[in-house]
Amino acid sequence: MNHIYLDNSATTQVCPQAMEKAVELMTRVYGNPSSLHAMGFAAEQELTLARKQTASLLHAKPEEIFFTSGGTESNNLAIFGAAAARKRLGTHIVTSAIEHPSVLGCMEQLQKQGFSVTCLAPDSQGRISPQQLAEAINDETILVSLMLVNNEVGTIQPVADAAKIIFRSHAPALLHVDAVQAFGKLPIHPARMGIDLLSISGHKLHAPKGVGALYVKSGVRILPHTFGGGQEKNLRPGTQPLPLIAAFAKAIETLPAPEQSLPDMQKLCDTCRQTLLSIPGITIHSPEDALPYVLSFSVPSVRSETMLHFLSEKGIFLSSGSACAKGKTSHVLTAMKLPRPALLTSLRVSFSRLNTLSEIEIFASALQEGLHTLVKGAF
């Protein structure tokens, strides 16, 4: 059965080029990049090339890129590393209530260690305002952690404004940005945007799972929390998973420039938005200026899991929010103060360059069928 995959914010299909590169590195160039022989040198060259390719999409220096196992590890390394390195300067951290669980989980642990965390609430569009940031930052603030694009509603956060506010406040704060949902989809220039630390992940842009990276601005010092053989300049030691890293770089190489892909994605998203709004009772939660790769909405009176199972049987795959939540009520939509019926009936479609307008039409038709046939719940 042909299927329609609309859950690309959870993960993406690995592109053929990345898959082939991974196989090459597992079967031909399989040496350890730290080994002092010809096979090791060939592997080291691949690692160097991958670092350059990853850096190029961020307009960064290769030495500012540290490979990790993905977005969660990158976020943990950035947050715990920054807190440990700067705790003599203060113990206050600012973040938002709609961050990824890998950020919010770090904040909970740091609070247990004596750090003070200000968690900013979003508006009804899922947006944190510059004014909120300015009011939250003080002389003790050592870290601001803010995602660039929200993974559930697609709202773009004012990270460049955050950098300016930190600068004007003279706070000893670093700016960490979770760019997992934005990398490869929006133009990102960390140096120009005033970003000190930036997390990215491979499996959101057609690379395999298990690989990501952390950008660390030149001159910024964070402390490691794992120790070993000295790889990645001691910041993330352990033998690098070169097949995954090379595949990640190859996926980056095959990406169209964000400036080229955004108009097509906007057309796809706008078509989906307009089609959904033509169905009585549907409410859109994503703001119109959200990243067009993500669209959150609620259907009338049918629980999310019921509709998901119905669509899945028809070969149409989407989600009720973050894959990490595993069916729990969305903390993002809760923080946006959506009414309980909307929370219980929320769905998220997320696109990639592989999706088509005809798929949107098929999805909308199936959704309407579900609304007509499924048992309505009482909320």
N, C-alpha and C positions, 0 to 999 in steps of 0.2 A: 504493500500500500504506500502510495506517495504520501509524504508528510509535509506539514508546514511548520517550520520552527520559528517561533516568535519569543524566544527566551534568551536572547543574546547577551543581556546584562548578567545572566547567571554564568553562561559560558558560550563559546562559539565553536563551530566546526573548524577543525584544523585544516588549513589550506594545503593543497598538494605540495607546494614548494617547501613549506616547513616540514611536512612529513618526510619528504625525500631527503632533506638536509639532516634530519634526525637519524634516519637510517644510514646515511653516509658516515656520520660521526660515530655510529655504533658498530659499523662493520668495516670501515676503511681507515678513518683517522681516529682510532680509538685509544690513543695513548693518553697518559696523564699529563696535563699541561705543565706540571711541576717536574716531570722527569727530564733528566739531562741526557737525552739521546734523540735520534732523528724523529722517532715517533712522538716523543714528548714535545719536541720543537714544533712539529707540524700542528699538534693540538694547541700549543700556545699561540701559534699564528692565527688559528681559527678563533680562539678566545679574544685575542686582540682585535680582530676584525669585527667580531660581534659587539665588543664594547664600543668601537667607533660607530657602528651602525645605530646602536641604541642611543648613543650620545647625539648623533646627528639629528634625530627627530626632536630632540629637546634643545637644539642649538647649544649644546653643552660640550665640555671637554671630556674626552674618554676617561681621564683619571677621576672624574666626578661621578662615575657610574660604578655601583657595587651590585653584583648579581646576588639574588636571593631566591627563595623558593616560591615567591609570589607576593601578592598585596598584603596579606596578613603579616607575614614575616617582615616585610618592608615597613609597615606601620609600627609594629612592635619595636623594631630596631631603631627607628627614628624617635619614637616617643620615649622609650626607656633610656635610649642612648643620650638624648638631649637632656632629659631630667637628671640623669646621673652626672652629666658633665657640667651642668649649670646650677646645681642645687646650692652652691655657696653664694650664688647671686640672688636667690629667691626660691620660693616654693609654690608659686601660684601659676596655674595653667588655665588657659581658656580654650574651650571647644564648643561644639553644639550638640543639641539633643538628637540630631538626625544623622550623626556620623555612622559609619560602618561598625558592626559589633567588634571588629578587631581594634578599633580606636577606643570605643566606649569601655571595652574590657580592660584595656591598658589604664584608662583613667580610674576605674574602680580599684585596681591594684595600687596605683600611685596614691590614692586617697588613704588606703590602708597603711601606706608607708609614711604618712604625715604630710603629703602634698595637699594643697587646696585647689579644687577644680571648680571653675565657673562654667556651667553648661547652659549655653544660650538657647532660648526657645525660638523656633522659626515663626514666621507669619503664616497665614493660610495658604500661601503659595510655596511654602517650604524654603523661604529665603531668610537669611541672616543679614541684618542691615549694618552698614558701616557705623551707624550711631551706637548700636548695641556693642559692637567691638570696642569702640572708643571708650564707652562707659565701663566696660569690663576690665580693660587693661590698666594695670597700675605698676608702681615701682618694683613690685615683687614678681611681676609676670616674667617667667623664663621661657614659656612656650605657648604658641597659639597653633592649634591643630584644626584645620578646616578643609573639608573635601571640596574639590573644584566642581564636580557634578554629582548630584545626589543619585544614588543607584536605583531608587524607587520611583521618583517623580521627575528626575532629569533637570531639576533646578540648578542653574549655574550660580555659584557663590562668589562674592566680591573679594577674591583672594588678593588681587592687586591693591585694592583699597586697604585691606588688612595690613599689607606690607607698609604702606604709607603711614597708617595710623601708628604702627609699632615704631617706625622711624621718628615720627613727630613726638611720640610719648617719651622717648629716650629710655624705654623699658629694656631690660637685658634679655628680650625675648627673641627666640628663633621662630620662624614661620614654617610649619610643616603642612604640606598639602597632600591629601590622598587624591591622586589623579588617576586612579584605576579605571574609572568610567570615562575619563576624558582623554586619556593618552591615545593618540592616533586618530582622534575624532575632532578635536579642537586644536588650533595652533597654540603651542605652549612654549614659552621662552622664560624659563625660571629666573635667569639672571635679570632680565628686563622687568619681570613681574615682582622682583624682590623676594623670591622664594628661596629658603635655605635648604629645605629637605623636601623631597617629592617621591611618592610611592607609585609604582606602576606594576602591572601584572600582564603576563603573556596570554593567558587563555581567554581574555576578553577581546582579543584582536586576532584570532585565528592561529595562535600558537598553542603548543601543548600545555596542559596543566602542570604545575610544579615548578614554574620559573617566573621570575619577576626581577625587579631592580629597585634600588634606592639611589636617587640623585642626592649627593651631598655637595653643596656649594664649596668651592675652593676656599680654604681658610676656616671653614666651620668645623668645630670639633665635637664629636659625640663619642660616647664610650661603648665598647662592645659588651654583649652579655653572654656570648659564647666564646670559647677559647680553644685553640688547636694549632694547626700547622702554619698559620700565617697567611693563608690565601686571602684575597680581597683586602690586602693591606691590614690584616689582622682584625678588620671590622666584622667580617663574616667568614671565619675560617672553616675549612672543610674542602675536600676535593670538589671542584666545580662540576656540576652535571652538564658537561659540554654538549651532548646531543640536544638537550633541552635549550641551552643557551643559544646554540647556533640556529636552532629552529626558530626561536624567538626573534633573533636578528633577521632571519630570512622572512618571517612574517611581516616584520617592520618594513623590510625592503620592498615587499609586494603591495604595501598599503598605498592607495592613492593619497595625494596631499589633501589635508582637511579642507582646504579652500575649494578643491575640486569635488569632493564627496558630499560636503554639507548641502549644496542645493538639491541634489538627488534625494538625500535623506529627508530634507525638509518637505519635499513634494510627497514622499511616501508617508511621512508622519501627518502632514496636513490632510491628506486623503483619508487616512485612518481616523483622524479626529473628526472630520466632517461626516464620515460615514457613521461613526458611533453616535454622534450627536443627532443624527436623523432617526435613531431608534428611541422611542419614547422611554423616559425614565433614566437614561444613562447620564451620569455626571462625570466630567473630566476633572482630574485633580492636578495634572501637570500644567504649569503656566504656559502661555503661548510662546514665551521666549525661552522655554526650556531647551536643552539639547535635544534635537529631533530624533535621537536614537531611542528615547524612552517615552512611553505614554501610559500614565496611570489613570484608571477610571473605575467607577462602580456601576454594577448592574442592579436593576430593581428587584429586590425580594428573593434573589437566589444566592445562597451562600457560595463563597469563592470556591471551596473545595468541591462542591457539587458541580459547578459549571466547569471547573478544570477537568474533572473526570469525564464529563460529557464530551468536551472538546477533544480530550486525549483519545477517546475511543474513535473519534473521527480523524485522528492523525494530525491534530492541531495542538501545538504545545506552547503554552505561555505560563505565567506564574501569578501568584497572589501577592508578590512583593519580593523581597530579598530571599535568595535561595538559602542563605544562612539561617533564616528565621524558621525554616522547616514547618511552615503552616501556622505559626503563631501570629497573633494580631500584630500588624505592623507598628513598630515603635515610631517610624517616620510619620505615618498618617495620624497616629495618636498625638504626637507632638504638634502636628498641624491643626489639632483640635477638630478633626472631622467627627461627625455624629456616629454613634455606634453602628447603625445600619450600614453606613458607608464603609466602615472598617471591616465588617463581616462579609461584605459583597465586593470588595476591591479586587481588581485584576491589574496586571501589568503586561503590556506588550513591549518588547524591546527588539530593535531591528539591527540588521547588519547589511552590508552591501550585497549579500546574496538574496535578500528578500525582494519581492516584486509587487507591483500594484495588483496583479491578478490574485495573489495570495491574500491581500487585504480584503478583496471582494469575497473570496471563499470563506475566510475567517468570519467576516461580518454576517454572512448568510447563516453559517453554523451557529453563531452566537444568538441570532434572532430565533432560530429553531429551538435552541436550548431554553430561551426565555418563554417560548410558547408551550413547551412540553414538560419542563421540570417542575417539581413540586415547589411551591413558594413557601418560604419560611416566615415565621413571625419574629420580629426583632423589637 
